Amino acid sequence: MCRFRQGCVGERGRVALVTGASGFIGSPVVEQLIARGWRVRCLVRKSSVLKWIPTDDVTLINGDIGVPGEDLERAVKGVSVVFHLAGLTSATSDLAYSAVNVEGTRNVINAMHAASPRALMIFCSSQAAGGPADGVRPINETDKSSPVSAYGRSKLTAERVVEESGLDHAIIRPCAVYGPRDTDILAAFKLAAYGLALRVAAVGQRLSLVHVEDLARGFVQAAEREGRGRYYMTDGMGHTWESVSEHIARAVGKKPYVLSVPTSVADVISKAERLRATVFGGKPLLTPDRITELMQSDWTCDDTYARLDLDYESTISLPDGIKSTADWYRAQGWLTR
């Protein structure tokens, strides 16, 4: 029996709310939902930039996950699925992570209990919630979670709020995500255009990555397959830091000079950047916590469970994904060299 209250898979009745809809991950999820016949509501703040949202094809609802009450209840009322993707990835204090990632999630859950208790929640967590792998094998869903950063701890706490909510839910733990519209990895492309690659971790650091388009399809697949529990999603490969840097350099037509940054220097830079963001506002590009994450030797994860349970698949290889991302940056004028 189909569990969607507004209609079974493939019918017009499927209604989704997407929080964080204007973001790097949220906007491709919105596009995937529309392409697959869903009716989509987007929760956006009055300050949100809407350039990536196809506004003619969605219903915009003004609201903020940090503010409980009527706006959130109105947003979730009558939906089949809530894709809770809004979150804070970089902050100047641990309290800021908790306020958005934990309490914001609690506010969405309370609104669902009040207005749409049978809806499915698809929650965007992070590999940071699980922590790094042990260097023997990639981390998977059965391993103990051991986050090494305030961001990771906030996401793990939010996961537990979701798990204890009594709502039907699936928790997605993306690995490092890249692709068009991403402003974080853009810095690596800009440095590569000048022939530089900055290394913080030891040689041979291992990474899992996923292109944002594959991840967006995975989120929608989790809803349509009525996923339950926790899932990692990757491109199915393990990569070294060196290979990722080489692909970025090749995409910008440069041979990189690798500059190893001592931990002490990186720490000073990150503290200065955090101070800048505190004084002048904005998102800190680098924090001490982020340095701790960057120093870990193995950030690989295993997405077998998602492939078996959700029929998730990745279609974009790292070389193709890096090249298309560089091309997109150039087309937008974000990368000029």
N, C-alpha and C positions, 0 to 999 in steps of 0.2 A: 504493500500500500504506500502511495506517495505521501510523504510527511509534510510537504509544503502546503500551508493553509490556503494560499492564494492560487494554487494550481500546480500541476505536476511538471516535471522537467520537460521542456519543449513547448509549454503552453504560455500564453500571454500573461497569465496570472503571476508569474514570478516577479517579485518586487524586492529590490535590494537597496539598503542604505549603505553608503560608503563614507566613513569618517576619514579625514586626511585625503579627501578626493582630489585636491589641487596639487598634491605632492608628487615626488619622483616615482613612488610605487603606486600611489592611489590613482593617479590619472591614467596609467595604462590598464589598471584593473577596471576602471570605469569604461574605457574603450572596449575591453574584452567583453564585459557584460552586455553592452549595447549590441556588439556584433553577434552575440549569442542569444539575442532576443529578450533580454531582461528589461524591465522597467527600472530605472535607476534614480535614486535620490542622492544628492550630494550634500553632506553637512559641511558648510564653509563658514568661516568667520568673516566679519565685515571687512577685515583687512586682507583677506586671502586674495592672491593673484589668480585669476581664473583663466589665464591664457591657454592652459593645457586641457581645460575641461570643455567638451563639446556642449556648450550651454543650450543649444537648440534641442538637444536630444535627452536632457535630464531635467529633473526638478531640483532647484537649488533651495536649500533650507538654511537660513542663518542660525548659527548656534556655536557653542564652544563646549568641548567635552569637560572643560574645567569648571563649568557652571551647571550645576544640577537643576532639574526642574522641567518646566513646561516645554521649552524649546527642544530638549532631547526627547521627551515623551512624544511630542508631535512628530519628530523626525522618524522615530522607530515604529509608530503606530501602523499596524497592518502590514508590516514587511514580512517577507519570508526569511531573509537572511540579513544580518548586520555584518558588514566587513569593517571591523574596527582596526583601521590602519594608522590613525593619528597617533603621533608619539613624538617624544623629544629624544634626539640622538646625540646631541652635544649641548652641554650646559655648564654654567659657572659654579654650580653647587649641587650637592647630592639631593638637597631638598627640592630643587627644581625638577629633577628626574622623578622623584616620588610624586610630586604634585600633579604632573601631567601623565606619566606612564602608569602609575598605580591608582591615584585618586580619580583621574580622568576615566580609566577603565571601569572603576567602581561606579562612577556616575552613569556611564552608558549601560552597565548591567542593571542598575536600579531603574533606569528608564524602561529597559526591556521588560523587567518584572512588572512594571506598572502598566505598560501599554501594549506589549507584544511578547508575552511569556513563552509562546511556543516557537518563536523564531530561532533560527540557528545562528550562533555567533562564530564567525571566522576571525580569529585574533592574530594580528601580526606581531610576533615576538622577534627573537633574534638568536643567532648562534651564540651571541655573547651571553645569553641566559644560561646556556649549557656550559660555556667555558671552552677552553682549548682542548684539543685531543692530547693523548698521552705520548704520542710519538710512535706508538706501536701499531695502532690502527685508527681510522677516522672515528670520531665520536658518533654514537647513535642514540636513539630515543630511550634505550634501556640503561644508559650510563647515568651515574650520579651527576647532577648539575653542580658545577663549581665555577661560577662567574668570577672574573678577576677585576671587574670594574663596577663603579656605581651604576653606570648605564645597564650593564648586564644584570646586576642585582635587582634593579628596579623592574626590569622585564621579567625576571623570574618571579618576583613578588606578584606582579600583575598576572602572570600565568596562574598562580595559585588562587588569586581572586576569581579568575574565570573558572577554574576547576571546582571551586567551592560554591559557585553561584547557583548550581542546580539547573542551569541552562544547557541545552544541547550545544556542543561547541567542538571546534577543531582549532588547534594552536599550530601556527606555521612558524618555524624557525629558519628564516632565510640565512644563508651564509653571506659573504660579501657580495653585494649587488652592484652591478654597473650597467651603463647603457645611456641612451639619450635622456636629457633633462637632468642628469646627475651633476650636481655642483661639487661634490666631494672629491671624486676621482679626477675631476677636471684639472686639479692642481698637478697631478702626476703627468698628465698630457702636456700641460704648459711647461713644466720643467723639462720633459723629454724633448720638447721643441727647441729648447736651449742646449740640448745635449747632456742633460743631467738626470741622474736617478739617485734619490736619497734612500740609503738603507739604514734602518734602525735595528732590525733583528739580526741574528747571526746568519751566516751563509747557509743556504739550503732550507730556509723557512718554507713550510708547506701551507698551501691555501686551497680552500674551496671557493669557487665563484659561481655566480649565476647571472645570466642576462635578464634584465628587468622584464622583457617580453615573455620569456619562459616562466618567470616567477608569477607574472600576472595571470597567465593561463593556468598555472598551478593553483592559485587562489580560487579562481572560478571553478576549476575542477573539484576542489575540496568541497565547495557548496553543492555542485551538481551530483557528486558521488556521495553526498551526505557523510563526509568524513567525521571521524571521532578520534579524539586523542591528540597526539603531538606528532608533527612531521617536520623533518629537515627537507630542504629543497636546494639542489645544486645543479651544475651542468653535467654531473656524472663523472667528472674527472678530478684528479688531484693535480695541483700545479705548484711549481716552485716560484718564489719571489722573483728569481732571475728570469724565468720564462715569461712571467707576466710583464716584467719591465722590458724585455726584448720585444714582445709583441707591441707594446705601446710605442717604443722607439721606432719600430718598423712602420707603424701606422703614421707617424709624423715624419718619416724619412730621415731619421738621425741614428747615429751610433752612440749609445749613452756612455757617459763617464760615470761610474758608480762611486758615489761619495758616501762613505760610512760615517754616520753621525754618532759620536759617543753618547751614551745614555745621559751623562751629566749635562752635556750641551743641549740635548733634546729636552731634558727636564726644565732647564732654564728657559728655553724658547716657549715651551708649553705654558709655563707659569706666567710669562710675560703676555702671551696671547690671551690667557684666561683673564688677566688683569685688564687688558685692553677691552675685552668684551664686557667685563663688569662695569667699567667706567663709561664706555661709549655706546654700549648696547650691541645687539647683534649676536649671531651664533659664533662661538669660538671655534676656529678651524682646528685647533690642537689643544688638548688638555693633558694634564699629568696622567689621568686615567687612560686616555687614548694612547699615550706612550707605553703604559703597562700592557695594553692590548697588542700594540704593534711589536713589542719585544717577544711575544710568545712564539715558540718555534714551530707549532703545528696548529693551524686553524682549519683542519679538514673535518668534514662530516659525511655521513653515509645516508643517502636518501632512498635506500631500497624500500623502506616501508611506504613512502609516498608513491613510489612507482607501482608497487603491488596493490596497495589499498585504494589509491585514487586514480590509478592509470595515468599518473603524472609522467610526462616525458620532457626532456630538454632537446631543443632542436638547433640551438645556436652555439656553434663552437667558439672557443675563446678567440682564435685568430680572426674569425669572421665578425664576432661581436665587438672586438676592440677596433677593427678597421671601420665598421659601420658607425661606431660611436665617435671616432675621430672625424669621419665625414660629416656627421650630424653637427658636431661642435663647429666645424668650419662653416657649414651652411648657416649656422646661427650667428656667426661672427664671434663665437666664444674662443676660438682657436685661430689665430691669425698668422702664425708662422708656418 
